[in-house]
Amino acid sequence: QMCIRDRERVEPEKGEDLHYSMRIGFEDAITGLQTRIQVTRMVVCSQCQGRGHISSSGQRACPSCGGTGRSQVQRGFMRFSTACPGCQGTGMSQGEECRVCHGQGLIQKTELINVKIPAGVDTGSKVRVPRKGHAGRNGGPAGDLFISIDVSPHPLFRREGPNIYLKLPITVPEATLGAKIDVPTLYGKRMIKIPPGTKSGQKFRLKEMGAPVPGRRARGDQFVEVLIVPPPFEDQKIRELMKELERLSGENPREKMGIH
């Protein structure tokens, strides 16, 4: 027969991580925010300080192991010596089971936790809050809290990574003659110059007007795509002017494609 001794004491065990989902606004994802969230986690029982039992003044030798702290386990032809589960290897009776945690050493508690969401997070980002997961056992450290971010869409802007995209309607005269137009950005209005002869779908870049890059002193860009909006066709005067414009413009833009 072979005797294999286990560790004399039950080792500290780290608590499990806790996962939480949070939906935030588009602007909050850009600027970051500090908030409080309510989470339910396992914490150390204050009644028994995590032991799972209430020690009595008249402690005695553990009846399970006779005070040795060891327990013999037979597996086939091999005998293993392990820490006694009744006293966790101490050799002494642990006393009366804690009535608050029912011997578990941990209890469930709902808490308000302060969290900081950094600027530039996006849908799918994870924010780690150290030691705010479930409490550990036998004096082990608590796990971490991981917050999964879901960002609400914006009515004007579309985001791809750190870059922001905006579709901007312009009039036929603005596209033909050129114009200076105020454009909304995440940081207030900025002016762009539309050159004469601008085509629908043409893109303009506003450097560093995009989203921050978390952990870096950098921002993406904003890209403005102009879309030419036709004038109201119900107005008779405008219809007459369009017919005159059609006569003056002459060239068929589809002619090079072989379409007449």
Kinemage of the C-alpha trace (Angstrom):
@kinemage 1
@onewidth
@group {chain A} dominant
@subgroup {mainchain}
@vectorlist {calphas} color= white
{ca gln a 1} P 0.000 0.000 0.000
{ca met a 2} L 1.147 3.556 -0.800
{ca cys a 3} L 0.309 6.635 1.242
{ca ile a 4} L 0.234 9.993 -0.561
{ca arg a 5} L -0.102 12.974 1.771
{ca asp a 6} L -2.167 15.948 0.656
{ca arg a 7} L -1.601 19.561 1.683
{ca glu a 8} L -2.104 20.023 5.400
{ca arg a 9} L -4.604 22.837 5.056
{ca val a 10} L -7.320 23.794 2.628
{ca glu a 11} L -5.781 26.335 0.251
{ca pro a 12} L -7.319 29.808 -0.274
{ca glu a 13} L -9.551 29.831 -3.343
{ca lys a 14} L -10.103 32.862 -5.576
{ca gly a 15} L -13.726 33.894 -6.080
{ca glu a 16} L -15.497 33.590 -9.406
{ca asp a 17} L -15.649 36.526 -11.807
{ca leu a 18} L -18.943 38.355 -12.151
{ca his a 19} L -20.322 39.456 -15.539
{ca tyr a 20} L -22.669 42.389 -16.080
{ca ser a 21} L -24.166 43.966 -19.229
{ca met a 22} L -24.589 47.738 -19.518
{ca arg a 23} L -26.266 49.802 -22.255
{ca ile a 24} L -24.986 53.366 -22.581
{ca gly a 25} L -25.711 56.292 -24.870
{ca phe a 26} L -23.665 57.114 -27.966
{ca glu a 27} L -22.306 60.360 -26.462
{ca asp a 28} L -21.432 58.640 -23.150
{ca ala a 29} L -19.378 56.083 -25.076
{ca ile a 30} L -17.428 58.934 -26.664
{ca thr a 31} L -16.836 61.020 -23.532
{ca gly a 32} L -16.815 58.266 -20.901
{ca leu a 33} L -18.808 58.393 -17.678
{ca gln a 34} L -18.808 57.556 -14.010
{ca thr a 35} L -21.882 55.800 -12.708
{ca arg a 36} L -23.139 53.351 -10.116
{ca ile a 37} L -24.517 49.929 -10.918
{ca gln a 38} L -26.390 47.462 -8.761
{ca val a 39} L -24.932 43.969 -8.677
{ca thr a 40} L -25.678 40.882 -6.618
{ca arg a 41} L -22.528 39.069 -5.534
{ca met a 42} L -21.330 36.570 -2.967
{ca val a 43} L -19.520 38.169 -0.019
{ca val a 44} L -17.847 36.797 3.103
{ca cys a 45} L -20.366 36.038 5.838
{ca ser a 46} L -19.843 38.577 8.609
{ca gln a 47} L -21.352 36.265 11.216
{ca cys a 48} L -18.692 33.578 10.888
{ca gln a 49} L -15.998 35.548 8.962
{ca gly a 50} L -16.214 33.036 6.139
{ca arg a 51} L -15.477 29.932 8.216
{ca gly a 52} L -18.969 28.493 7.808
{ca his a 53} L -19.200 27.668 11.529
{ca ile a 54} L -19.295 29.395 14.891
{ca ser a 55} L -16.406 28.302 17.066
{ca ser a 56} L -17.441 27.365 20.583
{ca ser a 57} L -15.349 28.001 23.663
{ca gly a 58} L -15.203 24.274 24.328
{ca gln a 59} L -13.624 23.101 21.097
{ca arg a 60} L -12.600 19.453 21.044
{ca ala a 61} L -10.876 17.001 18.779
{ca cys a 62} L -12.650 16.469 15.469
{ca pro a 63} L -14.766 13.305 15.738
{ca ser a 64} L -14.277 12.520 12.049
{ca cys a 65} L -10.494 12.187 12.164
{ca gly a 66} L -9.888 11.794 15.904
{ca gly a 67} L -7.865 14.991 15.986
{ca thr a 68} L -5.309 13.990 13.349
{ca gly a 69} L -6.608 16.351 10.665
{ca arg a 70} L -6.203 13.602 8.098
{ca ser a 71} L -8.714 11.441 6.285
{ca gln a 72} L -7.883 8.160 4.549
{ca val a 73} L -9.399 7.485 1.111
{ca gln a 74} L -9.085 4.041 -0.489
{ca arg a 75} L -8.992 3.898 -4.302
{ca gly a 76} L -8.359 0.408 -5.562
{ca phe a 77} L -5.001 -0.726 -4.159
{ca met a 78} L -3.924 2.812 -3.245
{ca arg a 79} L -4.668 4.691 -0.064
{ca phe a 80} L -4.632 8.483 -0.117
{ca ser a 81} L -4.253 10.736 2.893
{ca thr a 82} L -6.167 13.993 2.501
{ca ala a 83} L -7.152 16.886 4.713
{ca cys a 84} L -10.153 15.942 6.787
{ca pro a 85} L -13.252 17.612 5.275
{ca gly a 86} L -14.897 17.747 8.682
{ca cys a 87} L -12.276 20.075 10.207
{ca gln a 88} L -10.431 21.233 7.067
{ca gly a 89} L -7.233 19.641 8.320
{ca thr a 90} L -7.100 21.466 11.665
{ca gly a 91} L -7.837 18.397 13.789
{ca met a 92} L -10.305 20.361 15.879
{ca ser a 93} L -14.073 20.390 15.740
{ca gln a 94} L -15.232 23.450 13.817
{ca gly a 95} L -18.123 24.071 16.128
{ca glu a 96} L -21.729 24.838 15.324
{ca glu a 97} L -22.747 25.456 11.687
{ca cys a 98} L -23.349 29.157 10.962
{ca arg a 99} L -27.068 29.768 10.704
{ca val a 100} L -26.629 32.826 8.477
{ca cys a 101} L -24.686 31.218 5.627
{ca his a 102} L -25.647 27.594 6.466
{ca gly a 103} L -22.032 26.540 6.555
{ca gln a 104} L -21.086 28.012 3.176
{ca gly a 105} L -18.995 30.897 4.501
{ca leu a 106} L -20.476 33.200 1.846
{ca ile a 107} L -23.785 35.015 1.587
{ca gln a 108} L -25.530 36.788 -1.281
{ca lys a 109} L -25.557 40.582 -1.133
{ca thr a 110} L -26.830 43.307 -3.468
{ca glu a 111} L -24.491 46.314 -3.670
{ca leu a 112} L -24.157 49.633 -5.477
{ca ile a 113} L -20.711 49.770 -7.077
{ca asn a 114} L -19.005 52.847 -8.513
{ca val a 115} L -17.643 52.185 -12.003
{ca lys a 116} L -15.740 54.337 -14.487
{ca ile a 117} L -16.425 53.756 -18.176
{ca pro a 118} L -13.437 55.118 -20.163
{ca ala a 119} L -13.868 57.393 -23.173
{ca gly a 120} L -13.986 55.628 -26.531
{ca val a 121} L -15.649 52.338 -25.570
{ca asp a 122} L -17.839 50.680 -28.180
{ca thr a 123} L -20.311 47.828 -28.389
{ca gly a 124} L -18.449 44.676 -27.366
{ca ser a 125} L -15.956 46.496 -25.134
{ca lys a 126} L -15.351 45.000 -21.676
{ca val a 127} L -14.526 47.087 -18.621
{ca arg a 128} L -12.817 45.334 -15.692
{ca val a 129} L -13.493 46.361 -12.096
{ca pro a 130} L -10.924 44.549 -9.901
{ca arg a 131} L -12.056 42.553 -6.845
{ca lys a 132} L -15.754 43.281 -7.315
{ca gly a 133} L -16.686 39.756 -8.353
{ca his a 134} L -17.681 36.963 -5.967
{ca ala a 135} L -15.722 36.643 -2.720
{ca gly a 136} L -13.085 33.939 -2.410
{ca arg a 137} L -13.176 31.004 -0.034
{ca asn a 138} L -10.785 30.214 2.814
{ca gly a 139} L -9.354 33.726 2.709
{ca gly a 140} L -8.832 33.766 -1.048
{ca pro a 141} L -9.146 37.029 -3.053
{ca ala a 142} L -12.398 38.087 -4.693
{ca gly a 143} L -12.902 37.680 -8.418
{ca asp a 144} L -13.307 40.598 -10.824
{ca leu a 145} L -16.370 42.298 -12.253
{ca phe a 146} L -16.479 42.449 -16.059
{ca ile a 147} L -18.907 44.900 -17.661
{ca ser a 148} L -19.915 44.220 -21.274
{ca ile a 149} L -20.792 47.442 -23.112
{ca asp a 150} L -23.682 47.890 -25.541
{ca val a 151} L -23.854 51.358 -27.171
{ca ser a 152} L -27.148 52.836 -28.362
{ca pro a 153} L -27.255 54.012 -32.018
{ca his a 154} L -27.182 57.727 -32.884
{ca pro a 155} L -29.761 59.391 -35.169
{ca leu a 156} L -27.055 61.148 -37.232
{ca phe a 157} L -23.692 59.442 -36.741
{ca arg a 158} L -22.472 55.965 -37.588
{ca arg a 159} L -19.345 54.577 -36.002
{ca glu a 160} L -16.745 52.128 -37.259
{ca gly a 161} L -13.967 51.733 -34.714
{ca pro a 162} L -12.634 55.205 -33.926
{ca asn a 163} L -14.023 56.758 -37.138
{ca ile a 164} L -17.390 58.532 -37.367
{ca tyr a 165} L -19.500 58.738 -40.542
{ca leu a 166} L -22.179 61.281 -41.408
{ca lys a 167} L -24.405 61.662 -44.462
{ca leu a 168} L -24.977 65.335 -45.238
{ca pro a 169} L -27.701 66.522 -47.644
{ca ile a 170} L -26.823 69.466 -49.907
{ca thr a 171} L -28.783 71.312 -52.577
{ca val a 172} L -28.174 71.280 -56.323
{ca pro a 173} L -26.950 74.918 -56.290
{ca glu a 174} L -24.540 74.155 -53.416
{ca ala a 175} L -23.112 71.204 -55.322
{ca thr a 176} L -22.899 73.143 -58.586
{ca leu a 177} L -21.622 76.493 -57.350
{ca gly a 178} L -19.806 75.405 -54.179
{ca ala a 179} L -20.606 76.451 -50.611
{ca lys a 180} L -19.393 76.683 -47.038
{ca ile a 181} L -21.539 74.526 -44.757
{ca asp a 182} L -21.613 73.969 -40.988
{ca val a 183} L -21.420 70.256 -40.200
{ca pro a 184} L -22.404 68.630 -36.887
{ca thr a 185} L -19.649 66.677 -35.128
{ca leu a 186} L -19.276 65.049 -31.741
{ca tyr a 187} L -17.472 68.190 -30.581
{ca gly a 188} L -19.735 70.905 -31.965
{ca lys a 189} L -20.150 72.367 -35.438
{ca arg a 190} L -17.293 72.504 -37.921
{ca met a 191} L -17.298 74.203 -41.325
{ca ile a 192} L -16.433 72.354 -44.538
{ca lys a 193} L -15.935 73.859 -47.975
{ca ile a 194} L -17.922 72.258 -50.788
{ca pro a 195} L -16.029 72.909 -54.049
{ca pro a 196} L -17.950 73.737 -57.249
{ca gly a 197} L -19.000 70.648 -59.179
{ca thr a 198} L -19.209 68.361 -56.148
{ca lys a 199} L -20.815 65.015 -56.954
{ca ser a 200} L -23.295 63.115 -54.802
{ca gly a 201} L -21.485 60.539 -52.649
{ca gln a 202} L -18.272 62.543 -52.447
{ca lys a 203} L -16.585 62.285 -49.023
{ca phe a 204} L -14.843 64.928 -46.961
{ca arg a 205} L -12.555 64.234 -44.005
{ca leu a 206} L -12.552 66.097 -40.707
{ca lys a 207} L -9.300 65.111 -39.059
{ca glu a 208} L -9.423 63.924 -35.415
{ca met a 209} L -13.155 64.595 -35.118
{ca gly a 210} L -13.849 60.917 -34.446
{ca ala a 211} L -14.016 58.815 -31.288
{ca pro a 212} L -11.160 58.591 -28.757
{ca val a 213} L -8.998 55.486 -28.783
{ca pro a 214} L -9.119 53.960 -25.256
{ca gly a 215} L -5.739 54.034 -23.556
{ca arg a 216} L -4.192 56.357 -26.151
{ca arg a 217} L -4.086 60.100 -26.711
{ca ala a 218} L -5.564 59.780 -30.163
{ca arg a 219} L -8.882 60.200 -31.925
{ca gly a 220} L -10.269 58.883 -35.166
{ca asp a 221} L -11.585 61.025 -38.015
{ca gln a 222} L -15.042 62.020 -39.168
{ca phe a 223} L -16.007 61.379 -42.777
{ca val a 224} L -18.810 63.443 -44.301
{ca glu a 225} L -20.580 61.994 -47.348
{ca val a 226} L -22.615 64.592 -49.255
{ca leu a 227} L -25.895 63.619 -50.873
{ca ile a 228} L -27.423 65.965 -53.456
{ca val a 229} L -31.113 66.518 -52.765
{ca pro a 230} L -33.307 67.458 -55.764
{ca pro a 231} L -35.384 70.625 -55.491
{ca pro a 232} L -39.164 70.363 -54.845
{ca phe a 233} L -40.717 69.332 -58.175
{ca glu a 234} L -44.199 70.650 -57.248
{ca asp a 235} L -43.116 74.274 -57.719
{ca gln a 236} L -43.909 75.374 -61.295
{ca lys a 237} L -41.159 78.010 -61.333
{ca ile a 238} L -38.550 75.435 -60.303
{ca arg a 239} L -39.789 73.019 -62.990
{ca glu a 240} L -39.353 75.712 -65.638
{ca leu a 241} L -35.843 76.494 -64.387
{ca met a 242} L -34.946 72.785 -64.445
{ca lys a 243} L -36.088 72.538 -68.077
{ca glu a 244} L -33.926 75.524 -68.920
{ca leu a 245} L -31.019 73.930 -67.052
{ca glu a 246} L -31.572 70.687 -68.965
{ca arg a 247} L -31.375 72.600 -72.248
{ca leu a 248} L -28.206 74.435 -71.227
{ca ser a 249} L -26.353 71.485 -69.728
{ca gly a 250} L -26.341 69.748 -73.107
{ca glu a 251} L -24.190 66.669 -72.494
{ca asn a 252} L -25.883 63.431 -71.516
{ca pro a 253} L -23.934 62.054 -68.487
{ca arg a 254} L -24.753 58.484 -69.569
{ca glu a 255} L -23.414 58.900 -73.093
{ca lys a 256} L -19.941 57.576 -72.203
{ca met a 257} L -21.606 54.380 -70.966
{ca gly a 258} L -23.218 53.881 -74.384
{ca ile a 259} L -26.641 54.734 -73.006
{ca his a 260} L -28.632 57.307 -75.003
